[in-house]
Amino acid sequence: MSDDKVITDSSSAPHPGNTQPIKAVKKGSRWQSALLTILGVTALLVLGMLGGYSSGIAQRRSAQREVISTQLMEQFQYALVDEQFGRYEAARQRLEFIIQNNPSFPGAQDQLAKVMVLSSIPTPSPTPPPTPTPDMRGVQALYDSAIQLVAAGDWANAITTLDTLRKQDPNFNTAQVDGMYYFALRNYGVILIQNRGDLEGGIYQLTLAERFAPIDATATALREGARAYIQAASYFGINWASAVEYFRNVPSGIWDGNMTAQQRLRTALMRRGDELWAAGDACGASSMYEEAKGFGDMDDLSAKNANQAFQECFPATEAPTIEVTEETPAGEPTPEGTPPPTE
């Protein structure tokens, strides 16, 4: 028998006087309705799952873009540091990496062109120094020489002598040699940062010294100051607002062999003031100029802008006028507490 056979409902039996025909109910129509309901629910579930999946993908892509953007910004800052210290090949590679990942990265194209120009400028070839004669002295003689060099404060030669000694006999007076290594590396690193402005070289020597023993507070402060200077210098000439912010945290005595942190901060304050003045922020510019004055004279442009910004931010007010009445002759004010004259 077919499922579509006609079923009559006894409850719908004809009553006397009822002239309406008996309605037939098909059993298959109920299954069709249930099937459509199941299909509809399934479709809604599938659409919901697809929507959630798409949202998850969008979130992951957004997070990935943020990570890439952060990495590219770090590489750009490192490229600026490489350029400043003459490492043009390293800077070029970083900038090319940035452009490959984001061709529209702000300033990358211009900076790459600048690095290419700088790297093409020929540098004079220094006369190669004569090849040093191999030190054939025995370990005891090297050890005695290292003691004399450390006592004389000749840190660079002391380190070289200790290197030769350790290559010949790594186990010779290990504790004493380690101690001389520490003092020579520590003091050489301090001299490189303080006296020569060789920040990276000083950081390197102090890091080597730390392998033998913890470095003292003075050396630690110098190393952190050198690191802060390098980071701040990466914004110098690129982002004056950031340069001001970072150089404020660099000890004023740290320098790079060319300018001290204080000199760079003064320059950054002037240039940031010029930017704010050009943008119409007279009070912000005046604040920058006032801070720059505390570190020395400003250049002509910033001095001119500073005067105009101060006048606009702090306009002169009119002096109050004294009203002269008949009871009070001009130039003869009534003493305080004296009653007015009666008519």
DASULHU-V320421 format. One line per field, one symbol per residue. ss: DSSP state (2 for helix, 1 for strand, 0 for the rest). phi: phi as a letter, one per 40 degrees, with the letter a starting at -180 (. if undefined). psi: psi as a letter, one per 40 degrees, with the letter a starting at -180 (. if undefined). Layout:
BEGIN
ss=???
phi=???
psi=???
END
This chain:
BEGIN
ss=0000011002220000000000001122222222222222222222222222222222222222222222222222222222220002222222222222200000022222222222220000000000000000002222222222222200222222222222220000022222222222222222222200002222222222200000002222222222222222200000022222222000000010000122222222222222222200022222222222200000022222222222222000000000000000000000000000000
phi=.cccccbccccbdcccgcbcccccbccccccccccccccccccccccccccccccccccccccccccccccccccccccccdcccgcccccccccccccccadccdgcccccccccccccccbccccccccccdccccccccccccccccccgcccccccccccccccacbcfdccccccddcccccccccccccbgcccccdcccccccccacccccccccccccccccccccccgbacccccccccccdcccabgbbccccccccccccccccccccgccccccccccccccbhcccccccccccccccccbccbccccbccbccbddgbccdcgcccccc
psi=iieeihhhhdefihiheheiihhhhhddddddddddddddddddddddddddddddddddddddddddddddddddddddddddeegddddddddddddddgdehheddddddddddddehiihhihhiihihhheiidddddddddddddefgddddddddddddddgdehfddddddddddddddddddddddeegdddddddddddeddihiidddddddddddddddddeehedgdddddddedehhdehieediiddddddddddddddddddeegddddddddddddeeiiiiddddddddddddddgiiiiiiihhhiddgihegihihehiiii.
END
